[in-house]
């Protein structure tokens, strides 16, 4: 419980610092490199895929052993002419 409070408090504090730097860049003529660095860094952090989970916890994730088996089987089907009908120009339901 305490860890959650600390994380949220840090997120709020860093968010406030980021907003202050963005507002200074927008409205204060003397804003400089520090404010720009903070604003760009915060924007870059917003691009991180924080909604991702490790493959071991993801629902429906295929392990590396199954992944290789899948592609081996796909190459065998392709070489044998069986195909799966999903290639470019393939007619639906034919394969």
C-alpha positions as CSV (number, residue, x, y, z in Angstrom):
1,X,0.0,0.0,0.0
2,X,2.8,2.4,0.9
3,X,4.6,1.7,-2.4
4,X,1.5,2.6,-4.4
5,X,1.2,5.9,-2.5
6,X,4.8,6.7,-3.2
7,X,4.5,5.8,-6.9
8,X,1.4,8.0,-7.3
9,X,3.0,10.8,-5.4
10,X,6.1,10.7,-7.5
11,X,3.9,10.6,-10.7
12,X,1.9,13.7,-9.5
13,X,5.1,15.6,-8.6
14,X,6.9,14.8,-11.8
15,X,3.7,15.7,-13.8
16,X,3.5,19.0,-12.0
17,X,7.2,19.8,-12.8
18,X,6.5,18.9,-16.4
19,X,3.4,21.1,-16.7
20,X,5.3,24.0,-15.1
21,X,8.1,23.7,-17.6
22,X,5.6,23.5,-20.5
23,X,3.7,26.5,-19.3
24,X,7.0,28.4,-18.8
25,X,8.0,27.6,-22.4
26,X,4.7,28.8,-23.6
27,X,4.3,32.0,-21.7
28,X,7.6,33.2,-20.3
29,X,9.9,34.9,-22.9
30,X,13.1,34.0,-20.9
31,X,12.4,30.2,-20.7
32,X,15.5,28.3,-21.6
33,X,17.2,25.0,-22.2
34,X,16.2,23.4,-18.8
35,X,12.5,23.9,-19.4
36,X,12.8,22.6,-23.0
37,X,14.7,19.5,-21.8
38,X,12.1,18.7,-19.1
39,X,9.3,19.2,-21.6
40,X,10.9,17.0,-24.2
41,X,11.8,14.3,-21.7
42,X,8.3,14.2,-20.3
43,X,6.9,13.9,-23.8
44,X,9.3,11.2,-24.7
45,X,8.3,9.2,-21.5
46,X,4.7,9.5,-22.7
47,X,5.6,7.4,-25.7
48,X,6.7,4.4,-23.6
49,X,4.4,1.4,-23.9
50,X,3.6,1.2,-20.2
51,X,0.5,-0.9,-21.0
52,X,2.6,-3.8,-22.1
53,X,3.2,-6.9,-20.0
54,X,5.9,-9.5,-20.0
55,X,5.2,-12.3,-22.5
56,X,5.0,-14.8,-19.6
57,X,1.9,-12.9,-18.2
58,X,0.3,-12.0,-21.5
59,X,-3.0,-13.8,-22.4
60,X,-2.6,-15.9,-25.5
61,X,1.1,-15.3,-25.9
62,X,3.1,-17.9,-27.7
63,X,6.3,-19.1,-26.2
64,X,9.5,-19.2,-28.2
65,X,9.4,-23.0,-28.6
66,X,5.8,-22.8,-30.0
67,X,6.7,-19.9,-32.2
68,X,9.5,-21.8,-34.0
69,X,7.3,-24.8,-34.4
70,X,4.6,-22.6,-35.9
71,X,6.9,-21.2,-38.5
72,X,8.5,-24.6,-39.3
73,X,5.1,-26.0,-40.0
74,X,4.1,-22.9,-42.1
75,X,7.3,-23.4,-44.3
76,X,6.5,-27.2,-44.6
77,X,3.0,-26.4,-45.8
78,X,4.3,-23.8,-48.2
79,X,6.9,-26.2,-49.7
80,X,4.4,-29.0,-50.0
81,X,1.9,-26.9,-51.9
82,X,-0.7,-27.1,-49.2
83,X,-0.5,-23.4,-48.2
84,X,-2.9,-21.7,-45.9
85,X,-4.7,-19.4,-48.4
86,X,-3.5,-16.2,-46.7
87,X,-0.8,-15.1,-49.1
88,X,-1.1,-12.2,-51.5
89,X,-3.4,-13.0,-54.4
90,X,-4.7,-16.1,-52.8
91,X,-8.4,-16.8,-53.2
92,X,-10.3,-17.0,-49.9
93,X,-11.0,-20.6,-48.9
94,X,-8.6,-22.0,-51.4
95,X,-5.3,-23.5,-50.3
